């Protein structure tokens, strides 16, 4: 089965926020977000500090969208196109109808319910438009805030991958695997 891309990248809107298509011009602002040590603390990969590194990541991500391997968005306010985060549904296996969700939010928005507000739109897009059966999330087990957001969105913990990633300076860290199935989402969605 040949993957089919979902282009152009659709804009998703919530009451306060919107997810728009990324552009290479977003690289400088996103590099500043990714380069914040507190934001990058639980990412599981080396921090992006330079604009050129972020531009390369954006180019790779946009190419993956064109190949039908996922969807990426820049998080911003309704009236302001300035990046405040980066959100994606990626590693999309159209054959198996599964993908992974991930997000990075600028520190100044922490504690404001950003992902709680975005998840209904993301899940509707993933299960409704992409036709997913399973949506996964992999989270550094120390990241309690992200784990709480995912659990509130309906995800269930499926296990812990012990010493799964380098967690500087501690050594190796655990990764919690969570998932939400289409049927679980549909049952929960019908009550909202």
Buried (B, 14 or more C-beta within 10 A) or exposed (E): EEBEBBEEBEEBEBEEBBBBBBEEEBBEBBBBBBBBEEBBBBBBEEBBBEBEBBBBBBEEBBEBBEEBBBBBBBBBEEEEBEBBBBBBBBBBBBEEBBBBBBBBBBEEBEEEEBBEEBBBBBBEBBBEEBEBBBBBBBBBBBBEEBBEBBEEBBBEBEEEEEEBBEBEEEEEBBBBBBBBBBEBBEEBBEEE
